[in-house]
Amino acid sequence: MEAVDPVRVLIVDDQQPFLAALRAVVARLSEFTLVGEATSGEQAVELAAATSPDLVLMDINMG
């Protein structure tokens, strides 16, 4: 069986409890690897450019 690279995930939320919960979920799933965390849209854009995630989990109502 061929090894598959994990899905690279960036998580974005302005509330620390939600970031912590998302971090815990991603950490438990071997198919995923966390490549970054951001607390604003601006940070998310910078991190996405720097880390090239496959998946971005983002709160669309930050503020």
C-alpha contacts under 8 A as a table, 3 or more apart, distances in Angstrom:
res1	aa1	res2	aa2	distance
5	D	31	E	7.75
6	P	30	S	7.21
6	P	31	E	4.75
6	P	32	F	4.82
6	P	33	T	5.99
7	V	31	E	6.13
7	V	32	F	4.58
7	V	33	T	6.09
7	V	53	P	7.80
7	V	54	D	5.95
7	V	55	L	7.14
8	R	32	F	6.02
8	R	33	T	5.12
8	R	34	L	6.01
8	R	35	V	6.00
8	R	52	S	7.86
8	R	53	P	4.85
8	R	54	D	5.04
8	R	55	L	6.28
9	V	26	V	7.97
9	V	32	F	6.73
9	V	33	T	5.99
9	V	34	L	4.87
9	V	35	V	5.64
9	V	36	G	7.11
9	V	53	P	5.39
9	V	54	D	6.12
9	V	55	L	4.88
9	V	56	V	5.77
9	V	57	L	7.36
10	L	34	L	6.15
10	L	35	V	5.63
10	L	36	G	4.85
10	L	37	E	5.82
10	L	38	A	7.80
10	L	44	A	7.90
10	L	47	L	7.91
10	L	48	A	7.29
10	L	53	P	6.00
10	L	55	L	6.35
10	L	56	V	4.76
10	L	57	L	6.28
11	I	19	L	7.04
11	I	22	L	7.19
11	I	23	R	7.72
11	I	34	L	7.82
11	I	36	G	6.45
11	I	37	E	4.94
11	I	38	A	6.41
11	I	56	V	5.81
11	I	57	L	4.80
11	I	58	M	5.93
12	V	19	L	7.09
12	V	37	E	5.77
12	V	38	A	4.71
12	V	39	T	5.60
12	V	40	S	6.83
12	V	41	G	7.63
12	V	44	A	6.49
12	V	56	V	7.46
12	V	57	L	6.11
12	V	58	M	4.53
12	V	59	D	6.25
13	D	16	Q	7.32
13	D	18	F	6.77
13	D	19	L	5.95
13	D	38	A	6.56
13	D	39	T	5.01
13	D	40	S	6.79
13	D	58	M	6.07
13	D	59	D	5.26
13	D	62	M	6.74
14	D	19	L	7.79
14	D	38	A	7.71
14	D	39	T	4.39
14	D	40	S	6.18
14	D	59	D	7.83
14	D	62	M	5.92
14	D	63	G	7.31
15	Q	18	F	5.67
15	Q	19	L	6.48
15	Q	39	T	7.43
16	Q	19	L	4.97
16	Q	20	A	6.04
17	P	20	A	5.11
17	P	21	A	6.21
18	F	21	A	4.99
18	F	22	L	6.13
19	L	22	L	5.19
19	L	23	R	5.98
19	L	37	E	7.63
20	A	23	R	5.01
20	A	24	A	6.17
21	A	24	A	5.14
21	A	25	V	6.33
22	L	25	V	5.12
22	L	26	V	6.18
23	R	26	V	5.28
23	R	27	A	6.07
23	R	34	L	7.45
24	A	27	A	5.10
24	A	28	R	6.38
25	V	28	R	5.36
25	V	29	L	6.75
26	V	29	L	5.43
26	V	32	F	6.08
26	V	33	T	6.69
26	V	34	L	6.63
27	A	30	S	7.27
27	A	32	F	7.47
27	A	33	T	7.04
27	A	34	L	7.36
29	L	32	F	5.73
30	S	33	T	7.31
34	L	37	E	7.99
35	V	51	T	6.49
35	V	53	P	6.89
36	G	47	L	6.72
36	G	51	T	7.47
37	E	44	A	7.62
37	E	47	L	7.91
38	A	41	G	7.59
38	A	43	Q	5.41
38	A	44	A	5.32
38	A	47	L	7.48
39	T	43	Q	6.66
39	T	44	A	7.44
40	S	43	Q	5.26
40	S	44	A	6.19
40	S	62	M	7.36
41	G	44	A	4.92
41	G	45	V	6.27
42	E	45	V	5.30
42	E	46	E	6.46
43	Q	46	E	5.14
43	Q	47	L	6.04
44	A	47	L	5.12
44	A	48	A	5.87
45	V	48	A	5.12
45	V	49	A	6.24
46	E	49	A	5.28
46	E	50	A	6.26
47	L	50	A	4.93
47	L	51	T	5.80
47	L	52	S	7.86
48	A	51	T	5.31
48	A	52	S	5.27
48	A	53	P	6.13
49	A	52	S	5.77
53	P	56	V	6.74
59	D	62	M	6.06
